[in-house]
Amino acid sequence: MLSELLKYYIAIELIPNVGSVTAKKLIAYCGGVEAVFLEKKSAISKISGIGNVLVNSVLAKRDEALQTAEKEIDFIEKNRIKTFVYTEKDYPKRLQLCDDSPVVFFAKGDVDFNNAKFLSVVGTRKATDYGTEICEKIIADLAVTHKPVIVSGLAYGIDVCAHKAALQNGLKTVAVMGTGLNIIYPFQHRNIANQILQQGALITDFTSQAIFDRTNFLRRNRIIAGLADATIVVESGKKGGALVTADIAASYNRDVLTFPARIGDEYSAGCNWLIKTNKAALIEDIKDIEYVLGWMSKTGKPKQLPLFDTLSEKEMLIISHLKKTDTDTIDNILQETKIPMSQLSAMLLTLEFGGYIKSLPGKSYSLKKI
């Protein structure tokens, strides 16, 4: 028997203009999800950041949202779908740390979402032989020593390659969908989706009644990023969903890693851009992944940082400053160390690639903790 409150958790994000962040704010202010559907206009209007348009939307559409949620519960029960609510213990801990994680999501299959190691692997829909080859190899190598759960989006190209490689190497894999669980998109991946159900899970925060919309696939990217310890961009052009996922992962303070490509390569230009703009760590093989993430090596010994005595005097100034502040912006580091910006940018990049520091959103840096 499903919880009576579930219909309210499903319904709240079905109200127009109420996203995950606003939904949680409403629940917290009103003292519970059911209370949101009973609260008067005067009380909702007092919530900080909730304007008149949103207040009117809540009042006008909450009953309709509840009716839709009740139909969804029938679908859930009929198809034996699992539900994960952000307030419950079984909700993925990594995803729970993200402000915009869904209030509730739906799953078919079987995965421990709190497995020790989760990696998101994403990339272009127009994967080249180069991209496919490195995707298959890196997942095969990871399967030998770490056995992570592989998360991706079931799309053409790198996504489906990652799922297939996980299945072939005996790894659990999670496909995050931009549709309800009643639709497999693209249809051509239906057989892969069925295999994933036997060795992983299909998940979504869209109901079976959701209207198909391509923007849904951008929205689901926050779940792909939020479920994992790190996001690996295998191959990507200058624009695309993989770069959106990378940006979201960085906003969650999760590591972003990518493979370098030849200059001028159309389908990997985005990877080189991530490296050039200091948004992703350059990786070439499993050893680089182990090093960046601080995972145990094949020998069972933890990776160790290079000794500080190999650094220059100016590099040590940066390290010393970050020891005091823990995290700081490039502007403050410039002001404190007095290192010219042209030199400082290069030094920060060198220190990051050397494993000493980590870049964060907002042009900030912190010491790497491995």
Secondary structure, 3 states (H helix, E strand, C coil): CCCCCHHHHHHHCCCCCCCHHHHHHHHHHHCCHHHHCCCCHHHHCCCCCCCHHHHHHHHHHHHHHHHHHHHHHHHHHHCCCEEEECCCCCCCHHHHCCCCCCCEEEEEECCCCCCCCEEEEECCCCCCHHHHHHHHHHHHHHHHHCCCEEEECCCCCHHHHHHHHHHHCCCCEEEECCCCCCCCCCHHHHHHHHHHHHCEEEEECCCCCCCCCCCHHHHCHHHHHHCCCEEEECCCCCCCHHHHHHHHHHHCCCEEEECCCCCCCHHHHHHHHHHHCCCCEECCCHHHHHHHHCCECCCCCECCCCCHHHCCHHHHHHHHHHHHHCEEEHHHHHHHHCCCHHHHHHHHHHHHHCCCEEEECCCEEEECCC
